[in-house]
Amino acid sequence: MSHFLTLVIIDHTEPNLSKKAEELMMPYFEADEDNPSSQAKCDGFVIGGRYDGIISGKEQHYNLNPEEFQRRYGLDVVQSEDNIRPISTLIPDLVSYAIVTPDGKWHDCQGKSSEEWLQEFRSLLHQHQEKMVAAIDCHC
């Protein structure tokens, strides 16, 4: 069981940013383990989750198991609104495992050096600098 951070880029004109982020993630969700999809990247995802507030610099608690996290913070503490921000306000040293662009394309660090991924990551954010981004906790 592992988790990784994915950023989903959304046009700021979308009426429901959370819903659009989830729609963009759905092609990469493995809903049926018996009939795996070649596009699948995760078997579960949630806005924020273990990465709640990371895009704005909120302190993270990766060492807590799910029961401790729930007891400590409660499910209602993780709010979509805390995990969707303008790209221009992201903390400068943030780098995610993957990015989903508004056209629905998945980009990740798999098979790339740290330098190659950092360059691609920053380029994608720069190309979409006027848009919003949602932090997604992916599970696989």
N, C-alpha and C positions, 0 to 999 in steps of 0.2 A: 504494500500500500504506500503510495507516495502522492505528494501534492506538488503542483507547480503553478506559477503565476503566468497568466495570459492577459494581455491588454487587448481590449476590443475597441477599435476606433469607430465612432458614431458621428454622423452629421449632427451638428447642433440644432438643426431645424426639425429633427424628429420629435413628434409630440410626446412619445413615451420612451425615454432613453433606456431604461431598464429592460423593457420589452424588446427593443431593437437589439440590444446587446445579447439577450438570450436567443433571439432569432438567428443572429449571426453565428452563435456558438453551436446551434443544433446540428448542422451537418457533421460536426466533429465529435458528437456525442454517440457513444456505442450503446444503443438501446437494447440490442438483442445479441447476447454473447454467443448464441447458437448460429447466428448468421452475421458474422463480423463484417463491418463496412471497411473498405480500403481507406476511406477518409478519416475514420475514427481516430481520435487522439486521446480521449478520456472516457471514463465510464460514469462520470458525474462532474457537475460544476455548479458553482453558486457565485453570485456577485459578492465580492468581499471575502467572506469565509475566513480562513486562516490569515488572509492578507488584508483584513479589514483596516482601511485607512492608510495603507502603505503608500499610496500614490500622493498623499499629502504629508508624509513623514511621521505618521503615528507610530509609537513604539509597538514592536511586534513581540508575540509570545509563542514562538514556534515550539518551545519545549513542553507546552501543555497538551495533554491528550484531550480528545473531544469532550469527555465527561468533566474534566477539570475546567476546560474552556467554557463550557455551558454553565457550570456552577459559578465560575468566577464572573462571567460577563453576561450570561443569559442570551437566548436566541434573539431577543428583541434589540439587543445592543448593536448588532450588525445591521446597518441601514444602507440600502442601495445608494441613497443620496450622499453618503460619506465615501462612496467608492466610485463615483462618477464625477470627473472634473474636466475642465478645459486642458488640453494638452499643454498649453503655455504655462500652466501652474504646477506641472509635475515636479517632484523633487529632482534635482539635477543628476544625482548618481543612480537613479532607478534604472534597472535593466531587467526585463522579464524574460522568461523562457521562450515565449511566443507572442505574436501579435496577429490579430485578425483585422484586416483592413475593411473599409466600408463596402468594397466589392465582394466581400465574403472570402477572400483568399487568406489562407493560413501561411504564416512565415514563422520559422523557429530556428533555434540555434543548432539543431541536430546536424552533425557532419561539418560544422564550421568551427574555425578557431575562435577564441574569445574576441580577438581583434576584428575578424570578419563579421561576427555577429554584432558586435558593438557598432560597427560602421553601418551595417544594414539597419539595425534597430534605430539608430539616430536619424538615418536618412528617411525611414518610414515616418517617424514622428515629425520630422521637418516638412515632409510632403503634405502632411495633414495637420499642420500647426494651428489651423483655425477651427479644428473639430474638437469633439469631446472624446474622452477615453474612460472605459470601465475596467476596473480591476476584477479579474475572474480567478477564483480558486478552482483549479482543475484537479480531479482525482483520477488516478489510474492504478 
